[in-house]
């Protein structure tokens, strides 16, 4: 097992399978109507266990970010510089991610983004975000 890759479990496997298929999934609470992320078996707002997977639109806005120029923990030295970010999904949840496909000086809080997917190996594909075309 590689330590730098997510380890899907029974609760998160549908999310990782969705990413591999090019679909960003979030959890939706049927009791209160809220969407939430990270995947868990209950709603963090009302505690209901009546939750299901829902396809997210893939649209988001940049909430905050940091351009990482140094990280000495493997495998990050080969990946710097990169943008570590938090984005607000159109559905409401905030998600930690990376932003790619944009010059660092062009990053702006609130800029519209869209999800994309990056295969790390044959099993794991992660969601990243890129600037939305205007």
C-alpha positions as CSV (number, residue, x, y, z in Angstrom):
1,X,0.0,0.0,0.0
2,X,1.3,3.5,-0.9
3,X,1.1,5.9,2.0
4,X,0.5,8.9,-0.3
5,X,-2.8,7.6,-1.8
6,X,-6.3,7.5,-0.2
7,X,-7.4,4.2,1.1
8,X,-11.1,3.7,0.1
9,X,-13.2,1.9,2.7
10,X,-16.9,0.8,2.6
11,X,-18.1,4.3,3.4
12,X,-16.0,6.1,0.8
13,X,-15.8,3.6,-2.0
14,X,-18.7,5.0,-4.0
15,X,-17.0,8.5,-3.9
16,X,-13.7,7.0,-5.2
17,X,-15.5,4.9,-7.9
18,X,-17.3,8.1,-9.0
19,X,-14.1,10.0,-9.3
20,X,-12.6,7.2,-11.5
21,X,-15.7,7.5,-13.7
22,X,-15.5,11.3,-13.8
23,X,-18.3,12.1,-11.4
24,X,-18.0,14.1,-8.2
25,X,-20.3,12.7,-5.5
26,X,-21.4,14.3,-2.2
27,X,-23.8,13.1,0.4
28,X,-27.3,14.5,0.6
29,X,-29.5,14.3,3.7
30,X,-33.1,13.4,2.9
31,X,-34.2,14.6,6.4
32,X,-33.0,18.3,6.2
33,X,-32.0,18.6,2.6
34,X,-28.4,19.6,3.2
35,X,-25.4,18.3,1.2
36,X,-22.2,17.4,3.0
37,X,-18.7,16.4,2.3
38,X,-16.5,14.5,3.5
39,X,-18.5,11.3,3.1
40,X,-20.0,9.9,6.3
41,X,-23.0,7.8,7.2
42,X,-24.9,10.6,8.9
43,X,-25.8,14.2,8.4
44,X,-23.5,16.6,10.3
45,X,-26.3,19.1,10.5
46,X,-29.3,17.1,11.8
47,X,-27.6,13.8,12.6
48,X,-30.1,11.8,10.4
49,X,-28.8,8.6,8.9
50,X,-31.2,9.0,6.0
51,X,-28.4,10.1,3.6
52,X,-27.6,9.1,0.1
53,X,-25.1,9.8,-2.6
54,X,-25.8,12.7,-5.0
55,X,-24.0,13.9,-8.1
56,X,-22.6,17.3,-7.5
57,X,-22.6,19.9,-10.3
58,X,-18.8,20.2,-10.3
59,X,-19.0,24.0,-10.0
60,X,-17.3,25.7,-7.1
61,X,-15.6,29.0,-6.1
62,X,-12.2,29.4,-4.5
63,X,-12.6,30.1,-0.8
64,X,-8.9,30.2,0.2
65,X,-5.6,28.8,-1.1
66,X,-1.9,28.6,-0.5
67,X,0.9,28.1,-3.1
68,X,3.2,25.5,-1.6
69,X,6.8,25.9,-2.7
70,X,8.5,23.6,-0.2
71,X,7.3,20.3,1.3
72,X,10.0,17.8,2.2
73,X,7.7,14.9,3.0
74,X,7.5,12.2,0.3
75,X,6.1,12.3,-2.4
76,X,5.6,16.1,-2.3
77,X,9.1,17.3,-3.2
78,X,8.5,16.1,-6.7
79,X,5.2,17.9,-6.9
80,X,6.0,21.4,-5.7
81,X,5.0,24.0,-6.4
82,X,1.2,23.3,-6.1
83,X,-1.9,25.0,-5.0
84,X,-3.5,23.7,-1.8
85,X,-7.0,25.1,-1.7
86,X,-10.4,25.0,-0.1
87,X,-13.3,25.5,-2.5
88,X,-17.0,26.1,-1.9
89,X,-19.1,23.7,-3.9
90,X,-22.2,25.1,-5.5
91,X,-24.2,22.6,-3.3
92,X,-22.8,24.2,-0.2
93,X,-20.0,22.0,1.3
94,X,-16.4,23.2,1.5
95,X,-13.8,20.8,0.1
96,X,-10.0,20.6,0.4
97,X,-8.4,20.1,-3.0
98,X,-5.8,21.3,-5.4
99,X,-6.2,23.9,-8.1
100,X,-4.4,23.4,-11.4
101,X,-4.4,25.0,-14.8
102,X,-4.0,28.6,-13.6
103,X,-1.0,30.8,-13.1
104,X,-0.5,31.4,-9.4
105,X,-0.7,35.2,-9.9
106,X,-4.1,34.8,-11.5
107,X,-5.7,33.0,-8.5
108,X,-8.4,35.1,-6.9
109,X,-10.7,34.4,-3.9
110,X,-14.2,33.8,-5.2
111,X,-13.0,32.8,-8.7
112,X,-15.3,30.2,-10.4
113,X,-13.9,26.7,-10.7
114,X,-14.9,23.4,-12.1
115,X,-14.0,19.9,-11.0
116,X,-11.6,17.8,-13.1
117,X,-10.1,14.4,-12.3
118,X,-6.5,13.3,-12.1
119,X,-5.6,9.6,-12.1
120,X,-2.8,8.9,-9.6
121,X,-2.7,5.2,-10.5
122,X,-5.0,2.5,-11.9
123,X,-7.2,2.5,-8.8
124,X,-7.2,6.0,-7.4
125,X,-8.4,9.1,-9.2
126,X,-8.7,12.4,-7.3
127,X,-10.8,15.4,-7.9
128,X,-9.0,18.6,-8.6
129,X,-10.4,22.0,-9.7
130,X,-9.6,24.2,-12.6
131,X,-10.7,27.7,-13.6
132,X,-14.2,27.7,-15.1
133,X,-14.3,29.0,-18.7
134,X,-16.1,32.3,-18.9
